[in-house]
Amino acid sequence: EPVKTKCIELTQPFMAGLAHILKNEGPMGLYKGLAATMLKQGSNHGLRFMWFGEYKAWLTGTRDPSLQRTLQPYESLLGGVSAGIFSVMCNNPFDMLKTRMQGVNAHKYSGTFDCLRQSIANEGILVCYRGAIARLGRVVPGQGIIFMSFEAIQDFISGIVEGPKK
């Protein structure tokens, strides 16, 4: 992630970005923003699967997976799309922190919480949602396809392992 972020900000190819980090920050520069990345990625996937699980329970009328029916492809697509929207809106502040902690101006911050404090103090609370529209454009269709595929693959494998549904 730090290499990708630096390459984007410096408009450099991968190897040039990697060389820039190693020269200017040393090997530990590859781990800049690790806490913010863990917060972003952990909440990202947790929120998506939580949302999709609740969505499926609502559609099927039960939380018991053994009693839930298989969703139609359009239902799982919509569930994935809504999970993508939910996750972006809930964890975009972590993504903003991750990007800043790994960027070329990361030296301005003593850590993740200092980055959050300075960002809000200097730019207002809406800074936490900077880049959300672009993330929605990338995440939403992808999550729709992923969850639609997940449901279809899960149903296919269940049919092989457990046999046909009665």
Beta strands, then each sheet from edge to edge (+ up, - down):
end
